[in-house]
Amino acid sequence: MDLRVTLKQLEAFEAVATHGTFGRAADALGRAQPTVSKEVRALERTLGTELVIRQERPTRLSPEGVELLERARAALTATALFERTARDLGERAASHLTVACSPSIANRLMPHLLQRLETEGPKLTVLEIGTGQVEQAVATGEADLGLAHFARAPQGCRRIHLGDDPLVLVGHPDLLGDLRTTQDLASLDETPLLVWPRENHPAYFDAIMTGLLRRGLEPHTLLQATDRLSGSHGYLLGQGRAVAVVPVDAAESLDPQLLSLPLGEGADVPFDAVIPHPPKAVVDLVLATCRRIHAELRGGGEHG
């Protein structure tokens, strides 16, 4: 038989040595006296040596017991430290979230969320990734929470609707300055539309195109952008060579000289969260905070 020293055996031995009798040791450990006696006997069999001289009152340790007592205490102390460290790590991990978000969310809502949670917790790590990639980050465990427009729910995940954001038409004043309404945009048919590839997020792409078609605009040219319209392709907007349709969040990160015209009623995109199942316990707190901040921003408030 493969005999091993157990923590219960070491605890029983140390308690007998500290308290002097099996009865007091049992009381200190909250165990029955026969159980404590059994654990010490098992330890002695495993080690092949007598640790406690039972014929004397109070109980006395054998020379071998005296020599091994400090080793037993060191092992119990090391185990307690290990357990405490593991608990601390678990609590730290439980109170830390990695949040994946699309660029438009990172531009507007995320700074407010980070500032709010500096005092309320939990600690957040932000993973800013491209449109259509947020859900995959949650599904693979790279992120604990995803925030995006038009989010989808991969297998094992759940989508939660947090609100809606209006779409705006963005362009140079030379292109948009004479527009009195966005209900008829046919005059922009010859102007290229800067937009990310449809395969990045078909539903999102289709919502933008539907909103434009309903307003008479059928772009003849689509310029394939990255997820960041404010990045390498942003000069096309600044030079009046293209227009774009983005959530109002994304428009605020573009060149301030550009005009942003709301497309109006019916031209909104959902702001969603994606969470794994089961989520971390602190996710509910973060989602509630996201809802509050989103409502404040949509209402024009700038509450940090």
Secondary structure, DSSP 4 states (H G I P E B T S, - for coil): ------HHHHHHHHHHHHHSSHHHHHHHHTS-HHHHHHHHHHHHHHHTS--EETTSSS-EE-HHHHHHHHHHHHHHHHHHHHHHHHHHHHHHHHTEEEEEE-HHHHHHHHHHHHHHHHHH--EEEEEE--TT-HHHHHHTTS-SEEEEET----TTEEEEEEEEEEEEEEE-HHHHTT-S-SS--GGGTTSPEEE--GGG-HHHHHHHHHHHHTTT---S-EEE--S-TTTTTHHHHHTTS-BEEEEHHHHTTS-TTSEEEE--TT-EEEEEEEEESSPPTTHHHHHHHHHHHHHHHHTT----
